[in-house]
Protein backbone atom coordinates (compact mmCIF):
# COMPACT_ATOMS: atom_id res chain seq x y z
CA UNK A 1 0.00 0.00 0.00
CA UNK A 2 1.55 3.32 -1.03
CA UNK A 3 -0.60 6.11 0.26
CA UNK A 4 -0.64 8.52 3.14
CA UNK A 5 -3.85 9.65 4.84
CA UNK A 6 -7.37 9.12 3.67
CA UNK A 7 -8.31 12.77 4.14
CA UNK A 8 -6.36 15.99 3.64
CA UNK A 9 -6.79 17.08 7.26
CA UNK A 10 -5.52 13.82 8.78
CA UNK A 11 -1.81 13.27 9.39
CA UNK A 12 -1.04 9.58 8.90
CA UNK A 13 1.26 7.60 11.14
CA UNK A 14 3.16 6.33 8.10
CA UNK A 15 3.45 7.70 4.56
CA UNK A 16 5.32 5.17 2.38
CA UNK A 17 6.71 6.21 -0.97
CA UNK A 18 8.46 4.46 -3.82
CA UNK A 19 10.96 6.26 -6.04
CA UNK A 20 13.57 5.56 -8.68
CA UNK A 21 16.86 7.33 -9.36
CA UNK A 22 18.32 7.19 -12.85
CA UNK A 23 21.58 8.46 -14.35
CA UNK A 24 23.89 7.90 -17.31
CA UNK A 25 26.70 6.31 -15.32
CA UNK A 26 27.22 4.56 -12.01
CA UNK A 27 29.17 7.58 -10.73
CA UNK A 28 26.34 9.95 -11.65
CA UNK A 29 23.86 7.53 -10.09
CA UNK A 30 25.73 7.53 -6.79
CA UNK A 31 25.80 11.34 -6.76
CA UNK A 32 22.10 11.57 -7.65
CA UNK A 33 21.22 9.04 -4.96
CA UNK A 34 23.10 11.13 -2.36
CA UNK A 35 21.19 14.28 -3.44
CA UNK A 36 17.82 12.52 -3.34
CA UNK A 37 18.59 11.07 0.08
CA UNK A 38 19.61 14.52 1.33
CA UNK A 39 16.28 15.94 0.10
CA UNK A 40 14.35 13.20 1.87
CA UNK A 41 16.36 13.74 5.06
CA UNK A 42 15.75 17.50 4.87
CA UNK A 43 12.01 16.92 4.51
CA UNK A 44 11.98 14.59 7.49
CA UNK A 45 14.00 17.04 9.56
CA UNK A 46 11.78 19.98 8.59
CA UNK A 47 8.61 18.13 9.55
CA UNK A 48 9.90 16.27 12.59
CA UNK A 49 9.33 12.93 10.89
CA UNK A 50 11.45 9.81 10.91
CA UNK A 51 12.91 8.55 7.64
CA UNK A 52 13.54 4.94 6.79
CA UNK A 53 14.99 4.28 3.32
CA UNK A 54 15.14 0.72 2.01
CA UNK A 55 16.91 0.09 -1.29
CA UNK A 56 15.27 -2.59 -3.39
CA UNK A 57 16.79 -4.22 -6.44
CA UNK A 58 20.22 -3.62 -7.88
CA UNK A 59 21.93 -0.87 -9.84
CA UNK A 60 22.36 -1.30 -13.56
CA UNK A 61 25.84 -1.06 -15.09
CA UNK A 62 26.67 1.79 -17.44
CA UNK A 63 25.02 1.38 -20.84
CA UNK A 64 27.59 1.46 -23.61
CA UNK A 65 26.28 1.18 -27.15
CA UNK A 66 28.25 -1.06 -29.49
CA UNK A 67 28.60 0.91 -32.76
CA UNK A 68 28.45 -2.08 -35.14
CA UNK A 69 25.35 -3.58 -33.50
CA UNK A 70 23.67 -0.18 -33.32
CA UNK A 71 24.21 0.46 -37.03
CA UNK A 72 23.00 -3.08 -37.89
CA UNK A 73 19.85 -2.49 -35.84
CA UNK A 74 19.23 0.85 -37.54
CA UNK A 75 19.64 -0.70 -41.01
CA UNK A 76 17.26 -3.55 -40.14
CA UNK A 77 14.67 -1.18 -38.67
CA UNK A 78 14.79 1.07 -41.73
CA UNK A 79 14.47 -1.97 -44.02
CA UNK A 80 11.20 -2.73 -42.20
CA UNK A 81 9.96 0.81 -42.86
CA UNK A 82 10.71 2.17 -39.41
CA UNK A 83 12.37 5.52 -38.79
CA UNK A 84 14.31 5.23 -35.50
CA UNK A 85 15.21 8.46 -33.74
CA UNK A 86 19.01 8.60 -33.40
CA UNK A 87 20.36 9.06 -29.89
CA UNK A 88 23.33 11.31 -29.28
CA UNK A 89 26.54 9.51 -28.36
CA UNK A 90 27.48 9.78 -24.70
KASULKA-V147616 format. One record per pair of residues at least 24 apart in sequence whose ideal C-beta (glycine too) atoms are under 10 Angstrom apart, sorted by the first residue. I is the first residue (numbers start at 1). J is the second residue. Records with the same first field share a line. If there is no record, write none. Layout:
BEGIN
I = J / J
END
This chain:
BEGIN
11 = 47 / 49
14 = 49 / 50 / 52
15 = 49
16 = 52 / 54
17 = 53
18 = 56
19 = 53
20 = 56 / 57
21 = 55 / 59
22 = 60
23 = 59 / 60 / 62
24 = 62 / 63 / 90
25 = 61 / 62 / 63 / 64 / 90
26 = 59 / 60 / 61 / 62
27 = 62
28 = 62
29 = 59 / 60 / 62
30 = 59
33 = 59
62 = 90
63 = 90
64 = 90
65 = 89 / 90
END
